Amino acid sequence: MSMKKNIRHGKVKLKFLLFILFLFFNFYNNLSSNSDLEGVVTEIKVLDKISSKNVLVKLKNGDETRHKDLSIKSMKCRNSKFDDNPEITAYIQVKDLSKKSNDDVFVFNGWMFSSSPSIAPFDHPVYDIWLVKCY
């Protein structure tokens, strides 16, 4: 009789150990996948509508860069969880440096989406900006 109790007790311990391992791996997987989604560098393309030339600009998040008459700053970028239709989002701030009266006013200040640039369009008479990559 005592042997059956020990076997039953061992099965309960084994199930509990497997449950703890499952929780640990699930938590670790969620933690690593969220860190993969956040990016450090944002790549954007800037199109000069007059000359029809585009330039790839790499921005480290938090740093501000100057491209001709534009001051561009990427605050944050993020990749989507889905692989079949990747979505890249980035929070970008753009100032027009040619207008001296509007030094503190942003031409664009908001989230930009790679698949739907018309949701929050960048409206400038000379330049066009679109999101390319986040890594």
C-alpha positions, 0 to 999 in steps of 0.5 A, a space after each residue: 500500500 505504501 508503495 502506491 502512495 509514493 508513486 502517486 506522490 512522484 507523479 504529482 511532483 513530476 507534473 508540477 515540475 513540468 508545469 513550472 518549466 512550461 511557465 518559465 519557457 513561455 515567459 522567456 519566449 515572450 520576453 525575447 520576442 518583445 525585445 526583438 520588436 523594438 528597434 534602435 535604428 530607423 531607416 527612412 527614405 527622403 525624396 527630393 520632389 524637384 530633383 527626383 532623387 531619393 536618399 536613404 537616411 539611417 537614424 539612431 533613435 533619439 538622435 537628430 540629423 539634418 538632411 538639406 533643409 530638414 531636421 529629422 529625429 526618430 524617437 522610437 521604432 517598432 516592428 510588427 509581430 507578424 511575418 506574413 505582412 510586416 508593419 514598421 511603425 516609427 515616431 518621427 519629428 521633422 522641422 523645416 529649417 528654411 523657415 526661420 520664423 517657425 524654428 520650434 514648429 514641427 512640419 511632422 510630429 507623429 507616428 509613421 506607418 510603412 504599409 499605410 503612409 496616408 494614415 499620417 502623411 508627411 506634407 511638404 512642398 519639396 520633400 517626401 519621407 517614407 519609412 523603410 526599416 527598423 532594426 
